[in-house]
Amino acid sequence: MKYHRLNELLELLQPAWQSEPDLNLLQFLQKLAEESGFDGPLSTLTDDILIYHLKMRGADKQEAIPGLKKDYEEDFKTALLRARGIIKD
């Protein structure tokens, strides 16, 4: 794992874990894994799963994933015209 990924994970993990002080770290990671739908062994849980789950944890289920939101278009026609280069940003 790269240092910036570790820092990002720690930034997201700290306030979430502080909201549940009765759990130790492994219990909290297990809870996050279960919430995200991960059912494998904890040793195979990736940083990507934790980061995206922590980012989206309090969000509406219909909200776009942060990395994809920048490319989101409300209107399909506009998206096609932008992809073909007819509409410029």
N, CA, C and O atoms as CSV, one atom per row, in Angstrom:
chain,resi,resn,atom,element,x,y,z
A,1,MET,N,N,0.849,-1.170,0.000
A,1,MET,CA,C,0.000,0.000,0.000
A,1,MET,C,C,0.899,1.238,0.000
A,1,MET,O,O,1.888,1.302,0.730
A,2,LYS,N,N,0.552,2.183,-0.799
A,2,LYS,CA,C,1.322,3.429,-0.865
A,2,LYS,C,C,1.011,4.300,0.353
A,2,LYS,O,O,-0.033,4.153,0.988
A,3,TYR,N,N,1.933,5.206,0.664
A,3,TYR,CA,C,1.767,6.052,1.840
A,3,TYR,C,C,0.526,6.928,1.750
A,3,TYR,O,O,-0.163,7.126,2.751
A,4,HIS,N,N,0.227,7.462,0.554
A,4,HIS,CA,C,-0.949,8.328,0.450
A,4,HIS,C,C,-2.243,7.544,0.682
A,4,HIS,O,O,-3.210,8.092,1.211
A,5,ARG,N,N,-2.268,6.280,0.294
A,5,ARG,CA,C,-3.441,5.442,0.542
A,5,ARG,C,C,-3.584,5.171,2.032
A,5,ARG,O,O,-4.695,5.180,2.563
A,6,LEU,N,N,-2.478,4.933,2.703
A,6,LEU,CA,C,-2.496,4.699,4.146
A,6,LEU,C,C,-2.990,5.945,4.878
A,6,LEU,O,O,-3.816,5.851,5.786
A,7,ASN,N,N,-2.482,7.106,4.478
A,7,ASN,CA,C,-2.917,8.354,5.111
A,7,ASN,C,C,-4.410,8.597,4.877
A,7,ASN,O,O,-5.125,9.011,5.789
A,8,GLU,N,N,-4.875,8.340,3.657
A,8,GLU,CA,C,-6.290,8.515,3.347
A,8,GLU,C,C,-7.151,7.573,4.195
A,8,GLU,O,O,-8.184,7.974,4.732
A,9,LEU,N,N,-6.713,6.328,4.304
A,9,LEU,CA,C,-7.449,5.347,5.098
A,9,LEU,C,C,-7.503,5.757,6.564
A,9,LEU,O,O,-8.556,5.664,7.194
A,10,LEU,N,N,-6.389,6.204,7.109
A,10,LEU,CA,C,-6.360,6.620,8.514
A,10,LEU,C,C,-7.235,7.850,8.758
A,10,LEU,O,O,-7.900,7.940,9.790
A,11,GLU,N,N,-7.239,8.797,7.814
A,11,GLU,CA,C,-8.089,9.983,7.934
A,11,GLU,C,C,-9.566,9.607,7.983
A,11,GLU,O,O,-10.335,10.182,8.753
A,12,LEU,N,N,-9.950,8.651,7.165
A,12,LEU,CA,C,-11.347,8.223,7.120
A,12,LEU,C,C,-11.708,7.318,8.295
A,12,LEU,O,O,-12.827,7.367,8.806
A,13,LEU,N,N,-10.762,6.504,8.713
A,13,LEU,CA,C,-11.009,5.525,9.764
A,13,LEU,C,C,-11.141,6.155,11.150
A,13,LEU,O,O,-11.974,5.727,11.949
A,14,GLN,N,N,-10.328,7.162,11.436
A,14,GLN,CA,C,-10.300,7.731,12.778
A,14,GLN,C,C,-11.661,8.263,13.247
A,14,GLN,O,O,-12.113,7.856,14.317
A,15,PRO,N,N,-12.337,9.148,12.504
A,15,PRO,CA,C,-13.619,9.639,13.020
A,15,PRO,C,C,-14.701,8.553,13.075
A,15,PRO,O,O,-15.561,8.572,13.956
A,16,ALA,N,N,-14.653,7.621,12.141
A,16,ALA,CA,C,-15.647,6.541,12.139
A,16,ALA,C,C,-15.445,5.633,13.347
A,16,ALA,O,O,-16.415,5.227,13.988
A,17,TRP,N,N,-14.207,5.318,13.658
A,17,TRP,CA,C,-13.913,4.434,14.792
A,17,TRP,C,C,-14.199,5.127,16.120
A,17,TRP,O,O,-14.631,4.487,17.078
A,18,GLN,N,N,-13.958,6.442,16.174
A,18,GLN,CA,C,-14.229,7.186,17.404
A,18,GLN,C,C,-15.714,7.198,17.736
A,18,GLN,O,O,-16.090,7.350,18.898
A,19,SER,N,N,-16.559,7.038,16.722
A,19,SER,CA,C,-17.998,7.017,16.984
A,19,SER,C,C,-18.448,5.701,17.615
A,19,SER,O,O,-19.579,5.594,18.091
A,20,GLU,N,N,-17.571,4.705,17.618
A,20,GLU,CA,C,-17.870,3.407,18.227
A,20,GLU,C,C,-16.698,2.970,19.108
A,20,GLU,O,O,-16.013,1.999,18.788
A,21,PRO,N,N,-16.464,3.678,20.212
A,21,PRO,CA,C,-15.286,3.425,21.046
A,21,PRO,C,C,-15.293,2.087,21.776
A,21,PRO,O,O,-14.257,1.670,22.293
A,22,ASP,N,N,-16.435,1.405,21.833
A,22,ASP,CA,C,-16.500,0.128,22.541
A,22,ASP,C,C,-15.896,-1.023,21.734
A,22,ASP,O,O,-15.674,-2.104,22.279
A,23,LEU,N,N,-15.628,-0.806,20.443
A,23,LEU,CA,C,-15.050,-1.855,19.595
A,23,LEU,C,C,-13.536,-1.693,19.490
A,23,LEU,O,O,-13.030,-0.574,19.410
A,24,ASN,N,N,-12.814,-2.820,19.493
A,24,ASN,CA,C,-11.381,-2.729,19.209
A,24,ASN,C,C,-11.206,-2.643,17.695
A,24,ASN,O,O,-12.180,-2.756,16.951
A,25,LEU,N,N,-9.980,-2.444,17.237
A,25,LEU,CA,C,-9.743,-2.208,15.807
A,25,LEU,C,C,-10.208,-3.371,14.935
A,25,LEU,O,O,-10.859,-3.153,13.913
A,26,LEU,N,N,-9.887,-4.586,15.321
A,26,LEU,CA,C,-10.293,-5.733,14.504
A,26,LEU,C,C,-11.806,-5.901,14.470
A,26,LEU,O,O,-12.367,-6.248,13.430
A,27,GLN,N,N,-12.462,-5.662,15.578
A,27,GLN,CA,C,-13.924,-5.731,15.595
A,27,GLN,C,C,-14.520,-4.665,14.677
A,27,GLN,O,O,-15.494,-4.916,13.967
A,28,PHE,N,N,-13.924,-3.474,14.701
A,28,PHE,CA,C,-14.436,-2.397,13.867
A,28,PHE,C,C,-14.192,-2.694,12.386
A,28,PHE,O,O,-15.063,-2.445,11.553
A,29,LEU,N,N,-13.020,-3.221,12.057
A,29,LEU,CA,C,-12.735,-3.592,10.660
A,29,LEU,C,C,-13.679,-4.698,10.193
A,29,LEU,O,O,-14.127,-4.690,9.047
A,30,GLN,N,N,-13.979,-5.645,11.074
A,30,GLN,CA,C,-14.927,-6.704,10.733
A,30,GLN,C,C,-16.313,-6.116,10.477
A,30,GLN,O,O,-17.004,-6.529,9.546
A,31,LYS,N,N,-16.713,-5.162,11.297
A,31,LYS,CA,C,-18.012,-4.509,11.111
A,31,LYS,C,C,-18.059,-3.783,9.770
A,31,LYS,O,O,-19.057,-3.874,9.054
A,32,LEU,N,N,-16.994,-3.066,9.424
A,32,LEU,CA,C,-16.936,-2.363,8.138
A,32,LEU,C,C,-16.995,-3.351,6.977
A,32,LEU,O,O,-17.671,-3.106,5.978
A,33,ALA,N,N,-16.288,-4.459,7.114
A,33,ALA,CA,C,-16.292,-5.483,6.066
A,33,ALA,C,C,-17.696,-6.026,5.848
A,33,ALA,O,O,-18.138,-6.173,4.709
A,34,GLU,N,N,-18.391,-6.321,6.928
A,34,GLU,CA,C,-19.758,-6.846,6.828
A,34,GLU,C,C,-20.707,-5.813,6.221
A,34,GLU,O,O,-21.548,-6.153,5.388
A,35,GLU,N,N,-20.572,-4.556,6.637
A,35,GLU,CA,C,-21.418,-3.485,6.091
A,35,GLU,C,C,-21.212,-3.331,4.587
A,35,GLU,O,O,-22.158,-3.047,3.852
A,36,SER,N,N,-19.975,-3.519,4.132
A,36,SER,CA,C,-19.674,-3.327,2.711
A,36,SER,C,C,-20.050,-4.537,1.866
A,36,SER,O,O,-19.995,-4.478,0.637
A,37,GLY,N,N,-20.429,-5.629,2.516
A,37,GLY,CA,C,-20.806,-6.834,1.785
A,37,GLY,C,C,-19.652,-7.793,1.558
A,37,GLY,O,O,-19.805,-8.790,0.852
A,38,PHE,N,N,-18.509,-7.511,2.143
A,38,PHE,CA,C,-17.338,-8.382,2.013
A,38,PHE,C,C,-17.523,-9.581,2.927
A,38,PHE,O,O,-17.813,-9.421,4.113
A,39,ASP,N,N,-17.354,-10.797,2.378
A,39,ASP,CA,C,-17.567,-11.988,3.207
A,39,ASP,C,C,-16.357,-12.919,3.268
A,39,ASP,O,O,-16.462,-14.036,3.775
A,40,GLY,N,N,-15.223,-12.473,2.759
A,40,GLY,CA,C,-14.014,-13.288,2.808
A,40,GLY,C,C,-13.285,-13.113,4.133
A,40,GLY,O,O,-13.757,-12.406,5.023
A,41,PRO,N,N,-12.133,-13.761,4.258
A,41,PRO,CA,C,-11.331,-13.580,5.473
A,41,PRO,C,C,-10.825,-12.138,5.578
A,41,PRO,O,O,-10.520,-11.503,4.568
A,42,LEU,N,N,-10.741,-11.643,6.779
A,42,LEU,CA,C,-10.329,-10.265,7.022
A,42,LEU,C,C,-8.940,-9.970,6.443
A,42,LEU,O,O,-8.652,-8.833,6.070
A,43,SER,N,N,-8.093,-10.981,6.370
A,43,SER,CA,C,-6.739,-10.777,5.842
A,43,SER,C,C,-6.737,-10.443,4.351
A,43,SER,O,O,-5.732,-9.954,3.833
A,44,THR,N,N,-7.844,-10.699,3.653
A,44,THR,CA,C,-7.913,-10.385,2.220
A,44,THR,C,C,-8.708,-9.115,1.925
A,44,THR,O,O,-8.914,-8.763,0.763
A,45,LEU,N,N,-9.154,-8.430,2.975
A,45,LEU,CA,C,-9.875,-7.170,2.811
A,45,LEU,C,C,-8.910,-6.115,2.286
A,45,LEU,O,O,-7.857,-5.888,2.882
A,46,THR,N,N,-9.258,-5.471,1.178
A,46,THR,CA,C,-8.333,-4.504,0.568
A,46,THR,C,C,-8.577,-3.092,1.091
A,46,THR,O,O,-9.643,-2.780,1.621
A,47,ASP,N,N,-7.575,-2.262,0.928
A,47,ASP,CA,C,-7.701,-0.867,1.322
A,47,ASP,C,C,-8.750,-0.161,0.472
A,47,ASP,O,O,-9.429,0.741,0.962
A,48,ASP,N,N,-8.896,-0.552,-0.792
A,48,ASP,CA,C,-9.908,0.060,-1.657
A,48,ASP,C,C,-11.316,-0.140,-1.105
A,48,ASP,O,O,-12.122,0.790,-1.095
A,49,ILE,N,N,-11.606,-1.343,-0.651
A,49,ILE,CA,C,-12.932,-1.621,-0.092
A,49,ILE,C,C,-13.176,-0.738,1.124
A,49,ILE,O,O,-14.242,-0.137,1.255
A,50,LEU,N,N,-12.194,-0.659,2.009
A,50,LEU,CA,C,-12.360,0.150,3.216
A,50,LEU,C,C,-12.516,1.633,2.886
A,50,LEU,O,O,-13.383,2.305,3.445
A,51,ILE,N,N,-11.690,2.141,1.990
A,51,ILE,CA,C,-11.739,3.567,1.647
A,51,ILE,C,C,-13.076,3.932,1.021
A,51,ILE,O,O,-13.717,4.895,1.444
A,52,TYR,N,N,-13.503,3.168,0.012
A,52,TYR,CA,C,-14.775,3.490,-0.632
A,52,TYR,C,C,-15.956,3.307,0.311
A,52,TYR,O,O,-16.909,4.084,0.272
A,53,HIS,N,N,-15.897,2.285,1.156
A,53,HIS,CA,C,-16.997,2.096,2.094
A,53,HIS,C,C,-17.049,3.241,3.102
A,53,HIS,O,O,-18.129,3.748,3.406
A,54,LEU,N,N,-15.900,3.650,3.621
A,54,LEU,CA,C,-15.881,4.748,4.581
A,54,LEU,C,C,-16.344,6.056,3.944
A,54,LEU,O,O,-17.008,6.860,4.598
A,55,LYS,N,N,-16.004,6.274,2.683
A,55,LYS,CA,C,-16.446,7.485,1.989
A,55,LYS,C,C,-17.952,7.473,1.764
A,55,LYS,O,O,-18.605,8.512,1.855
A,56,MET,N,N,-18.499,6.306,1.473
A,56,MET,CA,C,-19.907,6.204,1.116
A,56,MET,C,C,-20.797,5.777,2.291
A,56,MET,O,O,-22.011,5.653,2.129
A,57,ARG,N,N,-20.222,5.557,3.439
A,57,ARG,CA,C,-20.941,4.964,4.575
A,57,ARG,C,C,-22.181,5.753,4.970
A,57,ARG,O,O,-23.229,5.150,5.200
A,58,GLY,N,N,-22.104,7.050,5.056
A,58,GLY,CA,C,-23.256,7.846,5.468
A,58,GLY,C,C,-24.060,8.396,4.302
A,58,GLY,O,O,-25.027,9.131,4.503
A,59,ALA,N,N,-23.665,8.046,3.091
A,59,ALA,CA,C,-24.308,8.614,1.907
A,59,ALA,C,C,-25.581,7.855,1.534
A,59,ALA,O,O,-25.804,6.720,1.956
A,60,ASP,N,N,-26.393,8.514,0.742
A,60,ASP,CA,C,-27.598,7.896,0.203
A,60,ASP,C,C,-27.201,6.747,-0.716
A,60,ASP,O,O,-26.208,6.842,-1.437
A,61,LYS,N,N,-27.959,5.679,-0.695
A,61,LYS,CA,C,-27.647,4.491,-1.510
A,61,LYS,C,C,-27.663,4.788,-3.002
A,61,LYS,O,O,-27.018,4.074,-3.769
A,62,GLN,N,N,-28.382,5.822,-3.437
A,62,GLN,CA,C,-28.477,6.161,-4.853
A,62,GLN,C,C,-27.398,7.157,-5.297
A,62,GLN,O,O,-27.297,7.465,-6.484
A,63,GLU,N,N,-26.598,7.659,-4.359
A,63,GLU,CA,C,-25.569,8.643,-4.686
A,63,GLU,C,C,-24.437,7.985,-5.475
A,63,GLU,O,O,-24.110,6.817,-5.262
A,64,ALA,N,N,-23.849,8.755,-6.389
A,64,ALA,CA,C,-22.770,8.238,-7.231
A,64,ALA,C,C,-21.502,8.014,-6.417
A,64,ALA,O,O,-21.255,8.711,-5.433
A,65,ILE,N,N,-20.698,7.037,-6.835
A,65,ILE,CA,C,-19.404,6.764,-6.205
A,65,ILE,C,C,-18.493,7.961,-6.465
A,65,ILE,O,O,-18.462,8.463,-7.588
A,66,PRO,N,N,-17.737,8.441,-5.444
A,66,PRO,CA,C,-16.933,9.657,-5.606
A,66,PRO,C,C,-16.035,9.681,-6.840
A,66,PRO,O,O,-15.952,10.717,-7.499
A,67,GLY,N,N,-15.373,8.601,-7.174
A,67,GLY,CA,C,-14.485,8.582,-8.335
A,67,GLY,C,C,-15.216,8.663,-9.660
A,67,GLY,O,O,-14.633,9.078,-10.662
A,68,LEU,N,N,-16.480,8.276,-9.684
A,68,LEU,CA,C,-17.268,8.298,-10.909
A,68,LEU,C,C,-18.129,9.544,-11.029
A,68,LEU,O,O,-18.617,9.854,-12.116
A,69,LYS,N,N,-18.322,10.255,-9.944
A,69,LYS,CA,C,-19.222,11.398,-9.924
A,69,LYS,C,C,-18.784,12.498,-10.887
A,69,LYS,O,O,-19.630,13.200,-11.440
A,70,LYS,N,N,-17.494,12.659,-11.095
A,70,LYS,CA,C,-17.006,13.708,-11.984
A,70,LYS,C,C,-17.440,13.486,-13.430
A,70,LYS,O,O,-17.542,14.445,-14.195
A,71,ASP,N,N,-17.695,12.250,-13.810
A,71,ASP,CA,C,-18.109,11.924,-15.164
A,71,ASP,C,C,-19.621,11.772,-15.312
A,71,ASP,O,O,-20.109,11.418,-16.385
A,72,TYR,N,N,-20.353,12.035,-14.249
A,72,TYR,CA,C,-21.786,11.805,-14.246
A,72,TYR,C,C,-22.528,12.853,-15.070
A,72,TYR,O,O,-22.248,14.046,-14.950
A,73,GLU,N,N,-23.461,12.425,-15.896
A,73,GLU,CA,C,-24.323,13.303,-16.680
A,73,GLU,C,C,-25.773,12.947,-16.392
A,73,GLU,O,O,-26.141,11.772,-16.406
A,74,GLU,N,N,-26.590,13.948,-16.131
A,74,GLU,CA,C,-28.025,13.729,-15.905
A,74,GLU,C,C,-28.709,13.274,-17.188
A,74,GLU,O,O,-29.557,12.381,-17.184
A,75,ASP,N,N,-28.320,13.905,-18.268
A,75,ASP,CA,C,-28.993,13.699,-19.544
A,75,ASP,C,C,-28.158,12.796,-20.446
A,75,ASP,O,O,-26.989,13.091,-20.695
A,76,PHE,N,N,-28.735,11.705,-20.940
A,76,PHE,CA,C,-28.022,10.754,-21.794
A,76,PHE,C,C,-27.586,11.397,-23.100
A,76,PHE,O,O,-26.479,11.139,-23.574
A,77,LYS,N,N,-28.434,12.229,-23.687
A,77,LYS,CA,C,-28.114,12.889,-24.956
A,77,LYS,C,C,-26.885,13.789,-24.797
A,77,LYS,O,O,-25.993,13.788,-25.645
A,78,THR,N,N,-26.848,14.545,-23.719
A,78,THR,CA,C,-25.693,15.410,-23.451
A,78,THR,C,C,-24.430,14.583,-23.279
A,78,THR,O,O,-23.366,14.967,-23.766
A,79,ALA,N,N,-24.535,13.463,-22.599
A,79,ALA,CA,C,-23.377,12.586,-22.394
A,79,ALA,C,C,-22.850,12.073,-23.726
A,79,ALA,O,O,-21.638,12.035,-23.935
A,80,LEU,N,N,-23.743,11.678,-24.633
A,80,LEU,CA,C,-23.316,11.195,-25.957
A,80,LEU,C,C,-22.646,12.303,-26.759
A,80,LEU,O,O,-21.598,12.081,-27.366
A,81,LEU,N,N,-23.236,13.488,-26.768
A,81,LEU,CA,C,-22.652,14.607,-27.513
A,81,LEU,C,C,-21.294,14.999,-26.949
A,81,LEU,O,O,-20.380,15.337,-27.701
A,82,ARG,N,N,-21.159,14.956,-25.618
A,82,ARG,CA,C,-19.872,15.275,-24.987
A,82,ARG,C,C,-18.831,14.202,-25.330
A,82,ARG,O,O,-17.673,14.527,-25.590
A,83,ALA,N,N,-19.233,12.933,-25.332
A,83,ALA,CA,C,-18.303,11.846,-25.645
A,83,ALA,C,C,-17.843,11.901,-27.106
A,83,ALA,O,O,-16.720,11.502,-27.411
A,84,ARG,N,N,-18.690,12.386,-28.001
A,84,ARG,CA,C,-18.331,12.505,-29.418
A,84,ARG,C,C,-17.576,13.789,-29.719
A,84,ARG,O,O,-17.146,13.995,-30.855
A,85,GLY,N,N,-17.408,14.644,-28.746
A,85,GLY,CA,C,-16.634,15.863,-28.933
A,85,GLY,C,C,-17.426,17.007,-29.496
A,85,GLY,O,O,-16.847,18.038,-29.836
A,86,ILE,N,N,-18.732,16.867,-29.609
A,86,ILE,CA,C,-19.566,17.943,-30.147
A,86,ILE,C,C,-19.733,19.044,-29.105
A,86,ILE,O,O,-19.699,20.230,-29.434
A,87,ILE,N,N,-19.913,18.650,-27.859
A,87,ILE,CA,C,-19.999,19.607,-26.757
A,87,ILE,C,C,-18.645,19.619,-26.063
A,87,ILE,O,O,-18.131,18.577,-25.656
A,88,LYS,N,N,-18.078,20.808,-25.936
A,88,LYS,CA,C,-16.782,20.951,-25.256
A,88,LYS,C,C,-17.015,21.520,-23.860
A,88,LYS,O,O,-17.956,22.283,-23.642
A,89,ASP,N,N,-16.152,21.145,-22.918
A,89,ASP,CA,C,-16.270,21.670,-21.551
A,89,ASP,C,C,-15.714,23.047,-21.436
A,89,ASP,O,O,-15.735,23.633,-20.354
